[in-house]
């Protein structure tokens, strides 16, 4: 599984925001946590459902989006 496959878009989950593995953790939430100064270890402690690759997938998704290189993919 590619890390980006962990990012899902489903209109029935979080109003179609990109989320991690269909869970109710949006990419934007993960980015906000990181930008607030939380470490990956702190996020993983606070959000037991998340895995390190989920956080890295959110970062990769954001990097590709910022660089204009994000491929569109189907809803989950």
HELIX and SHEET records of a PDB file:
HELIX    1   1 UNK A    3  UNK A    6  5                                   4    
HELIX    2   2 UNK A   14  UNK A   16  5                                   3    
HELIX    3   3 UNK A   27  UNK A   35  1                                   9    
HELIX    4   4 UNK A   40  UNK A   46  1                                   7    
HELIX    5   5 UNK A   52  UNK A   66  1                                  15    
SHEET    1   A 2 UNK A   7  UNK A   8  0                                        
SHEET    2   A 2 UNK A  19  UNK A  20 -1                                        
END                                                                             
